[in-house]
């Protein structure tokens, strides 16, 4: 029976719209029994209900009221803002109650959204320096679930921006990791503009600082990484087009591979559009 359930889960593709999600699947998602299968399900999960179920299951229901209060105080409740508040407030509660075992529970939880909360207990921890923070977040950067991988870089990006040179130095060593998800994190977390996040002004003005990460990835075999590197440079092209144009010409000469060609095409799309 366990094997059958497991096989059913890994084969599940997820619904194409929220209204099409079967009731039993939504109940399992909201109780943390299964992971979301796609973005539609990810957006459909009731994080407040999931939190309540998690706290009941782990005998920590006393944490619920203060966390819900902070969610209600949000000016705008989105999946990402609720995610951040829950993770931040879980950190506050475990610190206040000396309950750090709870962090281990949520870090390895079956629910991808609960693991997302765990990333913010790292990103919002003022006791961690940037080296310690990135060391702790690396496991999440390699998570098998797309949602956790996206949230984990968002969780630590403010610290990366405040400690840019040190962060770039640390992340440059991630570019030779075997796991493509870890390599992709090094690029995605440092994009000058990024998605759903504040820009890193220093990289918008001086994108050459990012070469320590970009150069090792210029012919990466993974399309996941290629997309990120191309997007990184496309970000930079909006403020420093000459830098991007010059770098792409250099890469064409140094690395005549299909992987580099793909990255260059993606990197140059804004520049090429403006030339037309």
DRENPATI-959303 format. One record per residue: x, y, z of N, C-alpha, C in turn; residue in three letters. Coordinates in steps of 0.1 Angstrom, whole numbers, plus 2048, in hexadecimal, padded with zeros to 3 digits. Example, Ala and Ser with C-alpha at 12.3 -4.5 7.8 and 13.67 -1.06 7.14 Angstrom:
BEGIN
8847C784E87B7D384E8847DF84EALA8807EA8478897F584788180084FSER
# end
This chain:
BEGIN
8087F480080080080080980D800UNK81380D80881C81880982381A7FCUNK82780F7F582E8117E88248167DEUNK8188117DE80D8167D580B8257D6UNK80A82A7E38088387E58148407E0UNK82083B7E282C8427DE82C8437CFUNK8298387C88298387B981F8417B4UNK8138427BB80884B7B680D8597B7UNK81485C7C281886A7C582386F7BAUNK82C8667B783786B7AE83286C7A0UNK82786579D82186679081787178EUNK81387779980988279980E88E792UNK80789378880B89F7818058AC786UNK7FA8AB78E7F48B67937E98BC78AUNK7E08C378F7D58C97887D98D5780UNK7D18D87767D48E476D7CE8F1772UNK7C48F077C7BE8FB7827BA8F8790UNK7B99027987B69007A67A98F87A8UNK79F8FC7A07928F57A27928E679EUNK79D8E279779E8D47937A58CB79DUNK7AB8D17A77B28CA7B17A88C17B9UNK7AA8B47B97A18AB7C07A08AF7CFUNK7958AD7D57938B17E379D8A97ECUNK79F89C7EA7A88947F27B68997F1UNK7BA89D7E47C88A27E27CA8AF7EAUNK7C08B87E97C28C47F07C38C27FFUNK7BB8B98047BB8B68137C98B1817UNK7CF8A880E7DC8A38117E78AD810UNK7E58B78077EF8C28067EE8CB812UNK7E28CE8167E08D78227E38D082FUNK7E48C382F7E88BC83C7F78B883BUNK7FE8BB83080C8B982F8108AA82CUNK8068A3827809895824810893817UNK80E89C80D81489B80081A8A87FCUNK8238A87F28288B47EC81F8B97E1UNK8208C67DE8198CB7D28208C67C5UNK8178C37BB81D8BD7AF8208C87A4UNK81A8D37A681D8DE79C8198EC7A2UNK81B8F679B8199047A080B9067A4UNK80190179D7F39027A07F08FD7AEUNK7F58F17B17F38EC7BF7FB8F47C9UNK8078F97C580F9017CF80890D7D3UNK8019137C97F99207CC7EC91D7D3UNK7E79117D27DA90D7D87DB9097E6UNK7E69067EB7E89017F97E490D803UNK7DC90980D7D89138177E3912822UNK7ED91B8217F891B82A7F591C839UNK7EA92483C7E692584A7E091884FUNK7D99118477D390484A7DF8FA84CUNK7E88FA8427F38F18437FB8F384FUNK7FD90085380490385F7FD8FE86CUNK7F090086C7E88FB8777E98EC878UNK7E88E586D7EA8D686D7F78D2872UNK8028D986D80F8D58718118D7880UNK80C8E288680E8E58948068DB89CUNK7FA8D78987F28CD89F7FA8BF89FUNK7FF8BC8938068AF8928128AE89AUNK8188B989D8258B98A48248BF8B3UNK8178C08B78148C58C581B8D38C7UNK8198DC8BE81E8E98BF8138F48BCUNK8078F18BF7FC8F98BB7FD9078C1UNK8049098CC8069168D380D9208CAUNK81491B8BF81B9248B681192A8ACUNK8059258AB7FC9298A07F79378A1UNK7F293B8AC7EC9488AE7F69548AAUNK8029548B080B95F8AD80F95F89EUNK81095489881495388A808958881UNK7FC9548847F095887C7EF96787EUNK7F196C8897F097B88C7F9983883UNK80697E88180F98487880B983869UNK8059788668009778587F5981856UNK7EC98385F7E198C85E7E699A85DUNK7F199D8627F79AB8627FE9AE855UNK7FF9A484C8059A783F7FD9B0837UNK8039BA8307FC9C38277F79BC81BUNK7FF9B28167FB9AA80B7FE99C80DUNK7F399380D7F59858107F797E803UNK8039798008059717F480C9647F9UNK80D95B7EF81494E7F38229517F9UNK82995A7F383795D7F7837965804UNK82F96F80682F97781382B96E81EUNK82196581C81C95D82782795282AUNK82D94D82083994482184394A82AUNK84795682785295D82F84E96083DUNK84296483F83D96784D83D95A855UNK83894F85083794385784593E85BUNK84E93E85185C93A85486294385FUNK86095085E866959867861957875UNK85495687684D954883850946889UNK85293C88185692F88686393188DUNK86D93888687A93A88C87894189AUNK87094C89A86E9538A786894A8B2UNK85F9428AE8599398B886392E8BDUNK86A9288B487491E8B987F9248C1UNK8839308BE88D9378C588893B8D3UNK87C9408D48759448E08739388E9UNK87092C8E486D9208EB8789168ECUNK88491A8E788F9118E688B9038E0UNK8859048D587F8F88CE8858F68C1UNK8928F58C08998F48B38978E78ACUNK8928DD8B488F8D08AD8858D28A2UNK87C8DC8A48728DE89A8778E288DUNK8838E988D8898ED88088D8E1878UNK8928D687F8968CA8788898C3872UNK87E8C48798728BD87586D8C4868UNK86D8D18678678D885C8718D8850UNK87E8D78538888D78488878CA840UNK8828BF8468828B28408738AD83DUNK86A8B783F85C8B383D8588AF82FUNK84E8A682E84A8A28218448AD819UNK83D8B781F8378C28188418CC813UNK8418CF80684A8D88018488E6807UNK83C8EA8098398F880F83F8F981DUNK83E8EE8258448EE8328538F0831UNK8598E98278688EA82586B8F9821UNK8628FF81986490D816864916822UNK85C91382C85C91B83886A91983FUNK86F90D83E87C90A84588791383FUNK88691683289191E82C89192C832UNK88693183688593F83D88A93E84BUNK88A93385289093285F89F93385EUNK8A49318528B29338508B594184BUNK8AE9458418B095383C8AD95E845UNK8A495C84F8A19668598A8965866UNK8B195C8678B995A8738C4963875UNK8C396D87E8CD97787F8DA972885UNK8DA96688B8E69618918EF95A887UNK8EA95887B8F39528708FA95C868UNK90795A86690E96385C90B95E84EUNK91096584490C961836912953833UNK91E95083892394383591B93783BUNK91793984790F92F84E90192E847UNK8FC9398448EE93A83D8EE932830UNK8F89348288F992E81B8FC91F81DUNK90491B82790790D8298FA90682DUNK8F190C8358E59068398DA90682EUNK8DB9108258D191081A8D490780FUNK8E090280E8E48FA8028DC8EE800UNK8D88E780B8D08DB80A8C38DE804UNK8BD8EA8078B08EE8018B28F27F2UNK8BE8F77EE8C08FB7E08C08EE7D8UNK8C38E37DE8C38D67D78B68CE7D8UNK8AC8D47DE89F8CD7E18998C97D4UNK8928BD7D488C8B87C88808C07C3UNK87B8C87CC86E8D07C98718DE7C4UNK86B8E27B986E8EF7B386B8FA7BDUNK8608F97C585C9047CE8669077D8UNK86C8FC7DE8768FE7E88829047E3UNK8869007D78929067D08909157CEUNK8849197CA8829277C788192F7D4UNK87B92A7DE8799327EA8879337F2UNK88F9287F189B9287F98A59347F5UNK8A59377E88AE9427E48A89507E8UNK89B9507E889495C7EC89695F7FBUNK8979548038989558118A695B815UNK8B095880D8BE95D8118C3969808UNK8BB96D7FE8C09777F58C39847FCUNK8BB9898068BE99680D8CC995813UNK8CF98A8198DD98881F8E7988815UNK8E59818098EE9817FE8F198F7F9UNK8E69977F88E89A57F38F09AD7FDUNK8EE9AB80A8F59B38149049AF815UNK9079A381191499D812919998804UNK9189A07FB91899C7ED9269967E9UNK93199C7EC93E9977E89419897EEUNK93E9887FB94097C8029379717FDUNK92A9757FA92196B7F59259667E7UNK92996F7DF92E96B7D193A9617D2UNK9429647DC94E95B7DD94A94D7E2UNK94094D7EB93C9407F09349387E5UNK92B93F7DE9239397D492B9357C8UNK93693B7C593E9387BA9439297BBUNK9449247C79499177CA93D90D7C7UNK9319127C79259097C49249067B5UNK92B90E7AD92990D79E92F900799UNK9378F97A193D8EC79C9378E07A4UNK92B8E37AA9248D87B191E8CE7A7UNK91D8C27AA9178B87A19088BA79FUNK9018BF7AA8F38C17A98F08CE7A2UNK8E88CD7978E58D978E8DD8E3796UNK8D58DE7A08CD8E87A78D58F17B0UNK8E08EC7B58E98F47BE8F18FE7B5UNK8F58F97A98FC90279F8F290E79BUNK8E690A7998DC9147948D991E79FUNK8D991A7AC8D79237B78E192E7B7UNK8EE92A7B58F99347B58F69407ABUNK8F093D7A08EC9477968DF94E799UNK8D594679C8C894B79E8C79557AAUNK8CE9517B58CD9597C18D49667C0UNK8DD9687B68E49747B48E197C7A8UNK8D59797A28D19817968D098F79AUNK8D59987918D49A77958C69AB797UNK8BC9A67908AE9AA7918A699F798UNK8A79937938A0988799891989797UNK88A98079D87B97F79C87697F7ABUNK86B9877AD8649877BA86D98C7C5UNK8779947C28809997CC8869A67C9UNK88D9AC7D38939B97D18A09B77C8UNK8A39C17C08AF9C17B88BB9C27C0UNK8C69BD7BB8D39BF7C18DA9CA7B9UNK8D99D67BE8DE9E27B78ED9E17B3UNK8F59DC7BC9039DB7B99069D37ACUNK8FE9C87AB9009C079F8FA9C6792UNK8F09CE7948EA9D57888F59DF783UNK8FC9E578C9069EF7889149E8784UNK9179DD78B9249D77899229C8787UNK91C9C477C9199B577A9269AD779UNK9319B377693D9AC7759419A5782UNK93B9AA78D93E9A379A93899479AUNK92E99279192898579093097B788UNK93B97F78194297677894896A77FUNK94A96C78C950961794946955794UNK93995879292F94D79192C94A783UNK92A95477B92695376D93094B764UNK93C94E76594694875C94793975DUNK94793376A94792576B93A91E765UNK92F92676392392075F920923750UNK92992974992692E73C923923732UNK92791673592390B72C91E8FF734UNK91690373E9118F87479078EF73FUNK9088E27419008D873A8F18D973DUNK8ED8DF7498E08DF74E8D88EB748UNK8CD8E87428C48F373D8BF8FC748UNK8BD8F57538B88FD75F8C2907763UNK8CF9047638D990D7668DB91775AUNK8DB91374E8DC91C7438D2927743UNK8C59237468BA92D7478BD938751UNK8C293375C8C593D7678D1946763UNK8DB94175E8E79497598E295374FUNK8DB94E7458D595773B8CD962740UNK8C495F74A8BC9697508C4973759UNK8CF96E75F8D89767678DD98175EUNK8E297D7528E89877498DE990743UNK8D298A7408C899373B8C499E745UNK8C399A7528C19A475C8CC9AF75BUNK8D89AB75A8E39B475A8E39BD74EUNK8DE9B87438DE9BF7368D59CC737UNK8CC9CC7408C29D77418C99E4747UNK8D49E274E8DC9ED7538EA9EE74EUNK8F09E374A8FD9E37448FE9DA738UNK8F79DF72D8F79D77209049D571AUNK90D9DF71B91B9DD7159229D271CUNK9219D07299289C57309239B872BUNK9159B672A90F9AA7259139A7717UNK9139B170F9169AF7009259AA6FFUNK92D9B170693C9AE70693E9A070BUNK93899C71693A98F71C935984713UNK92A98670D92497C70492D97A6F7UNK9339856F293C9836E794997B6ECUNK94D97E6F89599776FD9559686FFUNK94A9657049469577069449506F8UNK93F9576EE93E9516E194B94B6DCUNK9559536DE9639506DA9699456E2UNK9679466EF96D93C6F996692F6FAUNK95992F6F89519236FA9469216EFUNK94B91C6E494191A6D993990D6DAUNK93190D6E59299016E891A9056E6UNK9118FB6E59038FE6E48FE9036F1UNK9048FF6FC8FF90470990291370BUNK90E91770791192570890992D6FEUNK9079286F28FF92F6E88F19316EEUNK8EB9276F58DE9296FA8DD934705UNK8E893470E8E893E7188EA94C712UNK8F294D7088F495A7028E795F6FBUNK8E09566F58D395A6EF8C99606F9UNK8C99597048C095D70F8C596A716UNK8D296B7178D897771D8D6984715UNK8D69827088D598D6FE8C79916FAUNK8BD98B7008B098D6FA8AB99C6FCUNK8AE9A27078AA9B07088B29B96FFUNK8BE9B76FE8C79BF6F58C39BD6E7UNK8C09B16E38BC9AE6D58AF9B46D2UNK8A69B46DC8999BA6D989A9C96D7UNK8A29CF6DF8A49DE6DE8AB9E26D1UNK8B39D96CB8BA9DB6BE8B19DB6B2UNK8A59D46B489C9D36A88949E06A6UNK
# end
